[in-house]
Amino acid sequence: MSTEPTAMPADADPALQDDARAHAAEPHDALHDGTADPDQAAEIAQLTAERDDMRDRWIRAEAEMANVRARAKRDVDDTRQYAVQKFAADVVEAAENLRRGLSSLPAQTAVEPEIVTKLRDGFEGVERSFVTLLERNGIQRTDPTGQPFDANLHQAMAEQPSDEHPAGTVIQAWTAAWTLNGRLLRPAMVVVAKAADGAGGHQAA
């Protein structure tokens, strides 16, 4: 931007013209043409450095505050999603007990008493409703049978030689894997396939 003084109209008040000429002759104009005395130049350099330092500190402080706000929001979100984790784990235990009870019933036959059939159907209906209720609240049940073994979701209880499945495949699940909003609540207890004796392949970790 130009530092030239604004020209006064020829018919301007003489007093104003005198003020303009006096202003044009003030020492601060010398700062712009490089003729400032050394003390002033040093003071200006110091003030400029202090300004730049304060600006850098302000930028860093703003960045840190943004990080703090992001961490606080993440903590609040985690608290909202996982505050019921212990309760959810207990509920999952009840769901597993219900599944074990159903699995212990004798296999259905054409000649079984009608009361047994009604009990089985009733308990299976209760289980379906229970699992649906859990799913609506972020609790998911996953059957890992046939999936590759995943140490983050599965707990290997045994290995079994198999010619029908690749090594490291879950061939039997004693319990399902349960998660709460994607976070593991309870790992699946599984049996993992390993290479049959004399066959190539690797064992599950």
Secondary structure as GFF3:
##gff-version 3
##sequence-region A 1 205
A	DSSP	alpha_helix	14	24	.	.	.	ID=ss1
A	DSSP	alpha_helix	28	32	.	.	.	ID=ss2
A	DSSP	alpha_helix	38	82	.	.	.	ID=ss3
A	DSSP	alpha_helix	85	103	.	.	.	ID=ss4
A	DSSP	alpha_helix	114	136	.	.	.	ID=ss5
A	DSSP	beta_strand	139	142	.	.	.	ID=ss6
A	DSSP	beta_strand	154	162	.	.	.	ID=ss7
A	DSSP	beta_strand	170	173	.	.	.	ID=ss8
A	DSSP	beta_strand	177	180	.	.	.	ID=ss9
A	DSSP	beta_strand	183	186	.	.	.	ID=ss10
A	DSSP	beta_strand	188	195	.	.	.	ID=ss11
###
